[in-house]
Amino acid sequence: MNEEAVKNYRIYFREKYIPERYSGRRHLATTVTVTLIVIVISLYNLENVQAWEWLTIPLALFLANFVEFMAHKGPMHKKTRYLEEIFQRHAVQHHSFFTHEFMEFDEEKDFNAVLFPPEMLLFFFGGIATPLGILSYFLFGGNVAWLFVFSVTLYFLNYEVMHFLYHVSEDAWTSNLPFMGFLRRHHTLHHDRDLMNDYNFNITYPVCDLLLGTYYRPGKDSS
């Protein structure tokens, strides 16, 4: 898509999908606040954590990275029965709003094209974190359950904030944070329409991209 096509799509998206009273700052603040509350509650409920129980954190973070990879590679980029709305929201809308040549927000309302809608918070906590936390409780005890909820919630917050930062201006101070340039380029390559269905599915850290052969770097095909 050229610059004119992207501009026209952004105008169409804002008019069709973003409510007039939408606030990008409020959307971002809600996501951060809700997830931080869950993180604090999880830590508060820990009691006399044993050494082996701390292993829950790296294991849960790796699981979250794998789920991120599989969800992105799967229903977010392939039409899947009962999950067509996810494909539409991501592969069609998000990738039309942002291409590898036009990655930055134009205005605050554009936050809507990156951040998960509020109902996704309910789905994440009610449909994923809570059931798996309860299962962890019955299998391994309270500390493991709370550490699991802490870890996956932290990962979700990390996902949302980092994905947001990939689309702010390159002149923003956050773009100069350690490793941000590398991670931003990794995601920008994914927005290339020639690559998006095959490479760079991790949005946070390309762990599973590296392990499962979907990590792309410029010049890879010619090497």
C-alpha positions, 0 to 999 in steps of 0.5 A, a space after each residue: 500500500 502506498 502513502 495515499 492508500 494508507 491515509 485513505 484507509 486510516 480515515 475510513 477506519 477512524 470513521 467506521 470503527 472508532 467512537 467519536 468520544 474515544 480517548 486513546 489516553 484513557 484506553 491506554 490508562 485503563 489497560 495499564 491500571 487494570 493489569 497493575 492492580 492484578 499484578 499487585 494483588 498477585 504479589 500480595 497473596 504470596 506466602 513463604 514462597 519456596 525456591 522451586 515455586 519461583 520457577 513458575 515465573 520463567 515457565 509461565 513467561 515462556 508459555 506466554 511467549 509461545 501462546 503469543 507466537 501461536 495466536 499470531 501465526 494462527 488465527 490472527 493471520 489465518 482465517 479460522 472458524 469461529 475466530 474470523 473477527 480476530 483475523 479481520 481485526 489484525 490481518 486486515 485492519 491492523 495491517 492496513 492501518 500500519 505498513 512497514 513504511 507507515 508505522 507511526 500513529 498520526 493522532 491519539 485516536 489511532 491508539 485504537 488500532 493497536 491496543 486490545 479493546 477493553 473486552 479483551 481484558 475481560 476475556 484474558 482475565 476471565 477466560 485465560 488467567 483465572 481458569 489456569 490460575 485455579 488449575 495451578 492452585 489445585 495442582 501445585 498450591 496457592 503460591 504457584 497459582 498467584 505467581 502464574 497469574 502475576 507472570 501472565 498478567 505482566 506479560 500481557 502488560 508488556 505486550 500491550 506497552 511494547 506494541 504501543 511503543 513500536 508505533 510511536 514516533 521514532 523521535 520519541 525518547 522511548 525509541 532510544 531505550 536499550 533493545 527497543 531499536 532491534 525489537 521495533 525493527 523486528 516488528 516493522 519487518 512483520 508489517 511488510 506485506 510480503 513477510 507478514 504471513 510467514 515471519 516475525 510473529 513474536 511481538 514482544 521478544 522473538 524467542 519462539 521466532 528463533 526456536 521455530 524458524 520464523 525469525 527474519 532479518 534483512 538479507 536472510 533469503 540471499 544468505 
